[in-house]
Amino acid sequence: MSDIIKTTQEGTVAAITINRSDAGNMLTIDLLRTLAAEFRSAGTSNAKVIVLRTVGDDFCRGRDPKGGKPSPTALAMRENLITPILDVYDAIAGAPQPIICAVQGAALGFGCALATACDVTIAADGARFRLPEMEKDLPPTLAISAMMNRVSRKALTWLVYSMQEIDAEAALRLGIVSCVVPAVQLAPTTSTLIADLTMRSREALVAVKEYMGNAQAMEPRGAADYAGSLLAAVLSSAGR
């Protein structure tokens, strides 16, 4: 499995690379477990930024059903299939550092949710996004759970029920991606953002992610107080 999902660290940048291009970077259950573990390991490192990339024409064409264990009961189904997927989303949210994702080609099903779940997602102009699960009468509730705080309810419901493929510009409008660039600029744009972020303090980067992850669930006064507390902590740590 280490040949498919690898993590390297150079300076304060931890880079997770998925290389299963011959299968459209589809991920088996075992690979999902590996991916969650790599995100958690990177999160405990001294990295300021985590970057997620895949190799090949497509970002990720979803979950590979091969290699799954038989699940005779609902409890076994949750353990063998559902938990590994949710663990990836939890590991992304739980990493204190911002996670930057570069998307090319197809991001389908789990791949679409994975791209959405990352903190900043840069897409090539030829990238495509789709939630096709309902074709098999499978409600994509796991993908919805990773996307619902970033994509409006109306738009997300339409993506699920229509099963239509959307392009990168539509994904930008819906909140799936952060920005769209020409394909030849995907790597340089990602590298520039990473370089800019590594010049910032780790405390400031972590505070932004923490606030973005928690403040939405707060009432306005609490969110404002929380913002002040985080800023005060960063200022104090910097000796300002």
C-alpha positions in Angstrom: 0.0 0.0 0.0 2.9 2.3 0.7 3.6 2.4 -3.1 0.2 3.9 -3.7 -0.1 6.4 -1.0 3.1 8.1 0.1 3.8 11.0 2.5 7.0 13.1 2.3 8.0 16.1 4.2 10.2 18.9 3.0 10.8 21.6 5.5 7.4 22.6 6.9 5.3 21.0 4.0 3.9 17.5 4.3 2.9 16.2 0.9 0.5 13.2 0.5 0.5 11.7 -3.0 -1.9 9.1 -4.3 -0.6 7.2 -7.2 -3.0 4.7 -8.6 -3.4 6.3 -12.0 -4.1 3.0 -13.7 -7.4 2.8 -11.8 -8.3 6.5 -11.9 -6.9 6.8 -8.3 -10.0 4.9 -7.0 -9.5 3.9 -3.4 -10.2 0.5 -1.8 -11.2 0.3 1.8 -7.6 -0.6 2.8 -6.4 2.5 0.9 -8.9 4.6 2.6 -7.6 3.4 5.9 -4.1 4.2 4.8 -5.1 7.7 3.6 -6.8 8.5 7.0 -3.6 7.4 8.8 -1.4 9.5 6.5 -3.5 12.6 7.2 -3.3 12.0 10.9 0.4 11.4 10.9 1.0 14.6 8.9 -1.3 16.4 11.3 0.9 15.5 14.3 4.1 16.6 12.5 5.7 20.0 12.6 4.4 20.8 9.1 2.7 24.2 8.6 0.8 22.9 5.5 -0.4 19.6 4.2 -0.8 19.2 0.5 -2.8 16.4 -1.2 -2.0 15.5 -4.8 -2.8 12.6 -7.1 -0.9 11.2 -10.1 -2.4 10.8 -13.5 -5.3 12.2 -15.6 -7.9 12.0 -12.9 -7.9 13.2 -9.3 -10.0 10.3 -7.9 -12.8 8.5 -9.6 -14.3 7.4 -6.3 -14.2 4.3 -4.1 -13.1 1.0 -5.5 -15.6 -1.7 -4.4 -12.9 -4.4 -4.9 -11.3 -5.7 -1.8 -14.2 -5.1 0.6 -15.1 -7.6 3.3 -18.5 -9.3 3.3 -20.8 -7.5 5.7 -23.6 -9.8 6.9 -24.9 -7.3 9.5 -25.4 -3.6 9.7 -22.7 -3.4 12.4 -20.2 -5.2 10.2 -21.2 -3.0 7.2 -20.4 0.1 9.3 -17.1 -1.2 10.4 -16.0 -2.6 7.1 -17.3 0.1 4.7 -18.6 3.2 6.3 -16.1 3.9 9.1 -13.1 4.0 6.9 -14.7 6.6 4.7 -15.8 8.8 7.6 -12.3 8.4 9.1 -10.8 10.2 6.1 -13.1 13.1 6.5 -12.5 13.2 10.3 -8.7 13.1 9.7 -8.9 16.1 7.3 -11.0 18.1 9.8 -8.8 17.0 12.7 -5.5 18.0 11.2 -4.6 21.4 12.7 -2.8 22.5 9.6 -4.6 23.8 6.4 -4.9 21.0 3.8 -4.3 22.2 0.2 -5.7 20.0 -2.6 -4.9 20.1 -6.3 -7.5 18.5 -8.6 -7.2 17.5 -12.2 -9.6 15.4 -14.4 -12.4 13.5 -12.7 -13.4 13.9 -9.1 -16.3 11.5 -8.7 -18.2 10.2 -5.7 -15.7 10.0 -2.8 -13.3 11.9 -5.0 -15.7 14.8 -5.2 -16.3 14.8 -1.4 -12.5 14.5 -0.7 -11.8 17.6 -2.9 -14.6 19.5 -1.1 -13.5 18.5 2.4 -10.0 19.9 2.0 -9.5 23.5 3.3 -8.3 25.0 0.0 -8.9 23.2 -3.3 -7.3 24.4 -6.5 -8.8 22.9 -9.7 -7.5 22.7 -13.2 -10.0 24.2 -15.7 -10.6 20.7 -17.1 -11.6 19.1 -13.8 -15.0 17.5 -13.5 -17.1 16.7 -10.5 -20.0 14.4 -10.0 -21.9 12.4 -7.3 -23.2 9.3 -9.2 -24.1 7.1 -6.3 -27.9 7.3 -6.8 -27.5 5.4 -10.1 -27.1 2.3 -7.9 -29.8 3.5 -5.4 -27.1 4.3 -2.9 -27.8 7.6 -1.0 -24.4 9.4 -0.8 -25.0 10.5 2.7 -21.3 10.1 3.6 -20.3 12.4 0.8 -23.1 14.8 1.8 -21.7 14.9 5.4 -18.3 16.1 4.1 -19.8 18.6 1.7 -22.8 20.1 3.5 -20.9 22.9 5.3 -19.3 24.1 2.1 -22.1 23.6 -0.5 -25.5 25.1 -0.2 -28.4 22.7 0.6 -30.2 23.4 -2.7 -27.0 22.9 -4.8 -25.9 19.8 -3.0 -29.4 18.2 -3.2 -29.4 18.9 -7.0 -26.0 17.3 -7.4 -27.2 14.2 -5.6 -30.5 13.8 -7.3 -29.6 14.9 -10.8 -26.3 13.0 -10.8 -25.1 15.5 -13.4 -21.4 16.1 -14.0 -20.3 19.7 -13.5 -17.2 21.5 -14.7 -14.6 23.4 -12.6 -16.3 26.8 -13.0 -19.6 25.4 -11.7 -17.8 23.7 -8.9 -16.2 27.1 -8.0 -19.6 28.8 -7.9 -21.0 26.0 -5.7 -18.2 26.1 -3.2 -16.6 22.7 -4.0 -13.3 24.3 -5.1 -11.5 27.5 -4.1 -10.2 28.6 -7.4 -9.8 27.4 -11.0 -6.7 27.8 -13.1 -5.5 26.6 -16.5 -4.2 23.0 -16.3 -0.6 24.1 -17.0 -0.9 26.4 -14.0 -2.2 23.9 -11.5 1.2 22.8 -10.1 2.7 26.3 -10.1 -0.4 27.9 -8.5 -0.4 25.2 -5.8 3.3 25.6 -5.1 3.0 29.4 -4.9 0.2 29.2 -2.3 2.2 26.6 -0.3 5.2 28.9 -0.4 3.2 31.8 0.8 1.6 29.9 3.7 5.0 28.5 4.9 6.1 32.1 5.4 3.3 32.6 8.0 3.4 31.4 11.6 2.1 28.0 12.4 0.0 29.5 15.2 -1.8 31.8 12.8 -2.4 29.1 10.2 -3.8 26.7 12.9 -6.0 29.5 14.3 -7.7 30.2 11.0 -8.5 26.5 10.4 -9.8 26.1 13.9 -12.0 29.1 13.6 -13.4 28.1 10.2 -14.1 24.6 11.4 -15.9 25.6 14.6 -17.4 29.1 14.3 -20.2 28.2 11.9 -22.0 26.1 14.6 -21.9 29.0 17.0 -24.4 31.8 17.6 -23.0 35.2 16.5 -22.0 36.5 19.9 -20.2 33.3 20.7 -18.5 33.2 17.3 -17.3 36.8 17.9 -15.9 36.0 21.3 -14.2 32.9 20.0 -12.6 35.0 17.2 -11.2 37.4 19.8 -9.9 34.6 21.9 -8.0 32.9 19.1 -6.6 36.2 17.9 -5.4 37.1 21.4 -3.7 33.7 21.7 -1.8 34.2 18.5 -0.8 37.7 19.4 0.4 36.5 22.8 2.4 33.7 21.3 4.1 36.1 19.0 4.9 38.5 21.8 3.1 41.4 20.2 
